[in-house]
């Protein structure tokens, strides 16, 4: 089975104004939903080095991880941060968490 993994950067030019920051979006494409035998470790930078200077007080409690499942037709982003086991952590601006399946 083939997987396609892409990272989509998101511009945060107006971070100061909105007081919210959007990190990159990780797209994982696969032909069908895949339940993994063992959880996959995902590491994704939440900000560029330049943006991290603006976000010095960033902690894991500020980070939210969302999933867009293909199981229903709504295609809405669902916050899965609290559902992750073990909980997500933040190390040097990189969010680290495990997932049990890929749904797209």
N, C-alpha and C positions, 0 to 999 in steps of 0.2 A: 504494500500500500504506500502511495506517495503522499507526502506532506509538503505544503508550501508555507514557509514562515517569512513574514515581512514585518518590518517595524515602520510605522508611520509617525514622523515627527509632527508636533503640533506647535505652532507659533504662539508665544506668550508675550507679545509686545505690550499689552495693556495690563500686565499682572498687577502693577501698583494700583491701578484704577479699580479693577474688579476684585482684588484681594483673593483671587483664586488662581490656581496654577494647574494646567493640564499637561500631564506627561505624555510620553509616546504611547501609541496604540499598537499592540502586538496582534497581528492577524495570523491565525493559523488556519489554513485551508486544507480540508481533507474531504474525500468523496462522501463519507458517512460519519456519523458520530462514532468515536472510538473510545471505548472504556479501556484504560490502561491496566496492565497487571500490577504494576508498581507505580506510585505517584511520580510524576515528572517534576524535576526541579526547574523553576523558571526564574531567571535573573534578568531584570530589565532596569536600566537607568531611568530614574524619574525626571532627571533634568540634565542639561549639559553642564559642564564645569562652570561656564559663565553664569548660568542661571542658579547654580548651587550657591554662589556667593550671595545672591539676593535672598536665598531661602536658608540661611544659616541655622535658623531655629526649627527647620523641618524635622519632624520625628515620625515614627510609624503611625502614631495616632492621627497624623494629618493626611496619611496616604489612604486612598480608597482604591480597591481593585474591583473592576466590573467585568461581567461576562455577557455576551450577546448570544444566547442560545438559539439554535435553529429548531428546537423541539416544538415551539409554538409559532404561530404566525405573526405575533406582535412585533418581533425583532427589536424589543426594547432592551436597553442596557440594564442589568441587574447587579446591584452591589453585593458582592460575595465575600467581602473582606472578613466579616465576622464568621463565615462558614469555613474558612480555611483552617485545616489541621495538619501540621502545627500552624499557629498563627503566622502571618507574614511578618517579616522583619526588614529593617532598613539599615544597610551598611554602606557608608561612604556614598550616599546618594543613589544606591541601587536597591530596588525592592526585590526581595527574595521570598518565594512562596512555592508551594507544591500544588499540583492539580491531578485529579484522578481520571479526567477525560478531556478530549478535544471534541468540540461540537460543530466546528465549521472548518 
